[in-house]
Amino acid sequence: MDVVQKNCVGFAIFHIVIFVGFLVFMKSQAGVAQHQLNWIFWWLIDFPVSLLVFLAKPVGFKSVWTLYIIHGVIGTIWWYFLPRILLAIDPRSRR
């Protein structure tokens, strides 16, 4: 496994671990008023992917499953491919 592949897997694993930790935190905050506002942090972390929530607007803000899919699944895929995208933009950084 080359360095780029290790970085891709590492980014994806880090993202999914942080996301699962976030879900545990959200479950513990279920009784707190406005705990749903914590999802705003994922808008920054998964920025280009976060825009998909606007496409799923009729369902997106009413269903937490849409957020799970967009940030948990698609966001993890985004972070898997991010090192490859960055290397395609600047191949000198491979050294």
MOTAFEN-V291517 format. One record per residue. RES is the residue in three letters. PSI is psi in degrees with one decimal (none if undefined). NEAR is the number of other C-alpha atoms within 10 Angstrom. D_CENTER is the distance of its C-alpha to the mean C-alpha in Angstrom with 1 decimal. Layout:
res=RES psi=PSI near=NEAR d_center=D_CENTER
res=RES psi=PSI near=NEAR d_center=D_CENTER
This chain:
res=MET psi=123.2 near=5 d_center=24.0
res=ASP psi=174.5 near=6 d_center=23.8
res=VAL psi=-40.6 near=8 d_center=22.0
res=VAL psi=-43.9 near=14 d_center=19.5
res=GLN psi=-40.4 near=14 d_center=18.7
res=LYS psi=-40.4 near=13 d_center=18.4
res=ASN psi=-41.5 near=17 d_center=16.0
res=CYS psi=-47.9 near=19 d_center=13.8
res=VAL psi=-40.7 near=17 d_center=14.0
res=GLY psi=-43.4 near=13 d_center=13.6
res=PHE psi=-44.3 near=19 d_center=10.4
res=ALA psi=-42.7 near=21 d_center=8.9
res=ILE psi=-42.6 near=15 d_center=10.9
res=PHE psi=-43.4 near=14 d_center=10.0
res=HIS psi=-46.2 near=23 d_center=6.2
res=ILE psi=-34.6 near=18 d_center=7.6
res=VAL psi=-44.6 near=13 d_center=10.4
res=ILE psi=-38.9 near=13 d_center=8.9
res=PHE psi=-43.4 near=19 d_center=7.2
res=VAL psi=-40.8 near=12 d_center=10.7
res=GLY psi=-38.6 near=12 d_center=12.4
res=PHE psi=-41.0 near=15 d_center=10.9
res=LEU psi=-38.4 near=14 d_center=12.2
res=VAL psi=-42.6 near=11 d_center=15.5
res=PHE psi=-43.7 near=13 d_center=15.8
res=MET psi=-36.7 near=16 d_center=15.4
res=LYS psi=-37.2 near=11 d_center=18.0
res=SER psi=-20.8 near=11 d_center=20.3
res=GLN psi=16.0 near=14 d_center=20.1
res=ALA psi=-31.8 near=11 d_center=21.0
res=GLY psi=-7.4 near=9 d_center=24.4
res=VAL psi=137.4 near=9 d_center=23.6
res=ALA psi=138.0 near=8 d_center=24.0
res=GLN psi=32.7 near=9 d_center=21.1
res=HIS psi=-17.1 near=14 d_center=18.5
res=GLN psi=-19.2 near=13 d_center=16.3
res=LEU psi=-14.9 near=8 d_center=16.0
res=ASN psi=-19.5 near=13 d_center=13.6
res=TRP psi=-17.8 near=13 d_center=10.8
res=ILE psi=-33.0 near=10 d_center=11.6
res=PHE psi=-33.6 near=10 d_center=9.9
res=TRP psi=-21.4 near=18 d_center=6.4
res=TRP psi=-36.6 near=15 d_center=8.3
res=LEU psi=-42.8 near=11 d_center=9.1
res=ILE psi=-44.1 near=14 d_center=6.2
res=ASP psi=44.0 near=19 d_center=4.5
res=PHE psi=-59.5 near=14 d_center=8.2
res=PRO psi=-34.5 near=11 d_center=9.6
res=VAL psi=-30.9 near=19 d_center=7.4
res=SER psi=-24.8 near=19 d_center=8.0
res=LEU psi=-18.3 near=12 d_center=11.6
res=LEU psi=-23.3 near=16 d_center=11.7
res=VAL psi=-33.8 near=17 d_center=12.2
res=PHE psi=-33.5 near=11 d_center=15.5
res=LEU psi=-29.3 near=10 d_center=16.5
res=ALA psi=27.3 near=14 d_center=16.2
res=LYS psi=-43.0 near=12 d_center=18.0
res=PRO psi=-29.0 near=10 d_center=20.8
res=VAL psi=-31.9 near=14 d_center=18.6
res=GLY psi=-46.9 near=16 d_center=15.3
res=PHE psi=-11.2 near=14 d_center=16.7
res=LYS psi=-22.3 near=10 d_center=19.1
res=SER psi=123.9 near=12 d_center=17.1
res=VAL psi=-21.1 near=12 d_center=14.4
res=TRP psi=-32.9 near=13 d_center=14.0
res=THR psi=-41.6 near=17 d_center=12.6
res=LEU psi=-37.4 near=21 d_center=9.8
res=TYR psi=-43.9 near=14 d_center=9.3
res=ILE psi=-45.8 near=12 d_center=9.5
res=ILE psi=-49.4 near=22 d_center=7.4
res=HIS psi=-34.6 near=26 d_center=4.2
res=GLY psi=-46.7 near=21 d_center=5.7
res=VAL psi=-59.1 near=15 d_center=7.4
res=ILE psi=-36.4 near=17 d_center=6.9
res=GLY psi=-39.0 near=23 d_center=3.3
res=THR psi=-39.6 near=24 d_center=5.2
res=ILE psi=-40.7 near=19 d_center=8.1
res=TRP psi=-47.0 near=20 d_center=7.2
res=TRP psi=-22.2 near=24 d_center=7.1
res=TYR psi=-42.2 near=22 d_center=10.1
res=PHE psi=-10.5 near=17 d_center=12.0
res=LEU psi=-45.2 near=16 d_center=11.4
res=PRO psi=-37.1 near=19 d_center=14.5
res=ARG psi=-39.1 near=16 d_center=16.5
res=ILE psi=-43.6 near=13 d_center=16.0
res=LEU psi=-37.0 near=12 d_center=17.0
res=LEU psi=-31.5 near=13 d_center=19.9
res=ALA psi=-32.6 near=12 d_center=21.0
res=ILE psi=-43.6 near=10 d_center=21.2
res=ASP psi=87.1 near=10 d_center=23.1
res=PRO psi=-17.2 near=11 d_center=24.7
res=ARG psi=-23.3 near=8 d_center=26.7
res=SER psi=-3.4 near=9 d_center=23.8
res=ARG psi=-24.6 near=11 d_center=24.2
res=ARG psi=none near=4 d_center=27.2
